Structure formats: C-alpha cells, structure tokens
C-alpha cells in the first residue's frame, strides 16, 4: 500500500522550489548571456542555454575596459583587506563588550547599534570631505579604513562570544598569568572561528559588491573596482550586454567558490549559540 503524501508537505516543497528557481534564475541568465552575442540576448525569446560567444565577449570587454584585470585585482585587495581588519577589530570590540564591565558600557553599545539605523548615503558627503582632507581620494585605503570595523560585526561577535565562551575560562587564564591580549589571541580567537567564518564571508561579499564607495572616492578608471568598472560600460552609446554579462560572470565566480568553501562554517556561525542546554 502506497503512503499518501501530505498536501502541506507538497505545498511547502513547491514554495521552496519556486523560491529557489526565482533566486537562481538571474545567475543562470548571467552565465548564459555571457556566452551569447548582443543580438541573441535581445532576441525574443532570449537564449536559455549556453552559446559559443564567450571569448568574443571577453575580447570586447577587454577592449572597452583595458584595466579590467587590474580592476579585478583592486576588488580582491579591497575586499581581503577590509575583511581581515573587520574580523580583527570587530572581534576585539565584541570581546570587550561581552567580557568586561565598564562605565557606560550599555550606552556605548547602543550607540554602536544606532549607527546601523542611519542610511549609508547620509555619510557620503562627510566621507568625501574627510578623505579629501586626508589626501586619500582615489586611493584604496579610503575604502578600507572606514569599513575596518562595522556595527553589525561588533554585534555579532559580542553575541557569539557572550554565549559561547564562559567567563570562568578567562578567569582561569588570568590566574595562570596570561595577559588580556594573550587571552584574546590564544583562547578567544580559536573558539570563535565559526563566527569568523560567517562575518568574514558577509564582509567579503559586501566589500566586493560595494558600488557607492568607489563611485564617490575613485576618479581614475585604473583604480575602479569591478562593479564600478562594469557600470561604466553602460554610460553612453550601445550597451554591450554580452561583454557586461561575461565580466559579471568572471566577477561572481570568486564569490561562488568562496561560498561553497565556507558554507558549512557559515551555517555553524549562524546557528551556534541558538540552542542552549
């Protein structure tokens, strides 16, 4: 006798499958369009499977963007530097907020979280004025330093450290003569690697996809990051959709590889501490 499937389960499966298709279709069309000419892309209906024009699109892309590989390297440099600094400073701040008691601690933490409520565009003009005063315009450090410690990262690290590391362990280390930075480096850091993986992935993707920052800071095409460089192709004249799709596919590949490598760590970081015995 065949078991009957619960209609509620079928509905849930259908919703999940439909959501996955909707989410993945833009990626699918991006990779497909990267292998077709502009004429094929603009045809009705558009192509649904891969073609053989990828190399032609790449040649067109490199002809219109001669610094494309330099732009790609700039994106790697900014994203990696931002991620490393964010992990270090956010974990330090989260460790302090989670494990120390000091005056106005809760007010300071509320102030940090309050910065998350401000729209990003409100800081554009002050950022430009500050970077101009420092002489950092059109330099990568103007993108790296302001993003070296984010409120979301401080909040995530504070919550994770507070729930995953007992204070008794740190007190035992102090009794053994370990200094505060030694406790952080030798005890705290090895225990928060799931949070590092989660925050690192989120920070890297955010820095890699950052568009507004380079738009207001960089004025030399050689210093553009990939999103800004690809956007410059659609400024005037006929838009080379095939070349843009090819460049976007090349730019997305590192993110896909990074996500596949760190997806398990990401899930651990998001779920750790959610259930307590």
N, C-alpha and C positions, 0 to 999 in steps of 0.2 A: 504494500500500500504506500503510495507516494505521499510524502509530507507536504502539506499546504504551506505556501509562503505567506507570511503575514503581510497584508497590504500596507501596513505602516512602514515595514522594512523596505518594501519596494518603492514607496514614495520617498523615503529617506535616501535610498540608493540613487533614484532618479535625480533628486535635488543635488546630491553631491556630484554626480556625474555631469549634470548640466553646468554646475558651477565650475568644475574643473575644465570643461570644454571652453566656457566663456573666458576663463582666466588664461588658458594656454593658446587660444586662437591668435592673439596678437603676435606672440612669439613665433608661432608656426608661419604666419604670413610674412613676418620679417625675414625669416630664413629662406622661405620660398621666393619672395620678391628679390632677395639678394642674388638669385641665380637667373633672373629674367631681365629682359630689356624694358625700357620705359614704355614702349608700345604694348608689350604683353601685359605689363602691370596695369595700364589704364584701359585695357580691353574689358568688355562685358560679355560673359562673367570673367573675373580675374583668374589667373592660373592658381591651381590648388596643389600642384606638385612641382618638384624641383626641375629647373631647366639647366642650360649649359652656358649661361652668360656671366657667371660669377667673376671669371678672370677679366672679362671686358669691363664689368662694373668696377672692379678694383683698379684697373688702369685709368678709368675715368675719374675715380675717386682720388687717386694719387696725382692725377693731372690737375684737378681742381684744388686739391689740398696737398701741396708738396711737403708739408710738415706733418702729415698725418701720423707717421710712426713716432715722431717727436712729441706730438700731442698725446699719443697713447702712453708714451713713457712719462710724460708730465702727470697724467692721471694716476699712473701707478705710484709715482713718487709722492704726490699729494695725499693719496688715499692711504698708503702704507705709513707715512709719517704721522698723519692725523690719527690713525688707528693706534699706533704704538703710544703716542703721547696721551691719547684719551684713556687707554687702558691703565697707564701708569698713574695719571693724576686723578682719574675717577675712582680707582681702587684705593688710593691714599685718602681721598676725601671721604669715601664710603666707610673705610676703616675707622677714621676719626669720628664720624657721626655715629657709627654703630657701637664702638667700644669705649669711647671716652665720654666723661661728663664734664661739661664746661659751661660757663655763663652764657646765656642767650643762645644755647645750642638749638633749641626748637625754633626760635625766631630766625636764626641763620638758615636752618634747613628749609623753613617755609619760604624764605627769600629766594633760595636756590630754586625751589619748585615753582615759585611765582614767575620766574623768567621763562618757563615753558608756556605760560599763558600769552605772552607777547607775540604778535605776528612777526615773522622774520623780516618782512620788508621794512618794519619800523627802524631797524638798525642799519639799513643800507647807507643812508647819508652820513650818520655818525662814523660808520666804519670807513667810508671813503675819506672823510676828513682826518680821522686818526691815522690811517695808512699813508695819506699824503704828507701829514706832519712828520711821520717817522721815516719817510722816504722809501716806503715798501711797495708803492704802486708798481704793478706789472712784475711782481716777484712772488714765487710760490709761498714764501713764509707769511705773506698777507692772507693766504687761505688756510695755512696750517695752524698758526699760533692762536687765532680767535676760536678755532674749533678743537683746541687741545684738551678742553675739559667741558663736557656738556652736562646739563642738569639731569637729563634722563639717565646718563651713565652713573652719576653720583647717586641718584635714587635707586637704581638697580643694584649697585654694589652695596649700598647701605642695607637694603632689604636682604640681600643674599648673605652678606657677612653676618648680620644680626641673627639670621635664622639657622645658619649652617655651622657657625663656629662658637663653641661655648667659651664664656669669659674665663672659666676655670683653667682652660688650656693655656690661655695667655698669662694668667697669674702664675701658673707653674713655670712658664718660661722666664718670667721676670724674677722669680725666686732663684732660678738657676743662673741669673746674671745676664740674661740676654737683653740687649738694648731694644728700644722701641722700633727702630728701623729694621733691626735684625729679626724681631718678631714678625714684622710685616713681610719681610723678604723670605724668611725660612719657614714660617708656619702658615701665615695667611695666604700668600700667593699660591703655594701648592694646593691649598684646599678650595680655592675659588676658580679653578680652571674651567669648570662649566660656565660660570658667569663670564669669564674672559672670552670664551668661545662665542657666546651669544652677543655680548656687547661688541666684540671685535668684528663679527660679521655685519651687524647692523651699522656700525660706524663706517666700515669699509664701503659698504654699498651706498650709504648716504654721501660719503666724500666722493666716491666715483661718479655718482649721478648728479652731483652739485652743479647747478647751472647758473643761479643768480649770483653766487660769489664770484666766479670767474668773469661773468658778464660785466660787473661793475669794477673789478680790480684789474683785469688783464686788458691791454690795448694793443698788444703785438700778437699777430696770428701764430707766431712760433711758440708763444707762451700759453696758448689756449689749451684747455683740457678737452677731452674727446667730445662731451656733449655740446660745448660751445663751438668747437670746430665743425661738427656736423650741422649744427644750426646755421652756420654761416653759408652753407651751400644753398639754402632756400631763401637767400636775401633778395636777389634780383634775377630776372630772366627765367628761362625754363628750368624747373626744378628737376634735378637728376635723381629720380626716386630709386632707381636701381643702385646707383652709387651710394646714396644715403642708406639704403637697406643693407648693402654689403658692409659699409662702415659700422652700422649699428650692430650687425651680427658679429663682427670682429670684436666690438667693444663689449658685447654682452657675454661672450664666451668665457672670459676670466671670472665673471660673477657666477655663471652656471657651474664652472669647475669648483670654485670656492664653496658654493652652497652644497654641492654633492659631497665634498670632503668634510665639511663641518656641520652637516645637517644633524648628525647624531648628537654632537656636542651642543648644537642649538636647542634641540629638544630637551636635553638634560638640564641646560641652563634655565629654560623656561618653566620646567616642572619641578626642579629641585626646591625643596622647602615648602612646596604647596601642600603636602600632607605631612602632618606630624603625628608621631605615635602617641 
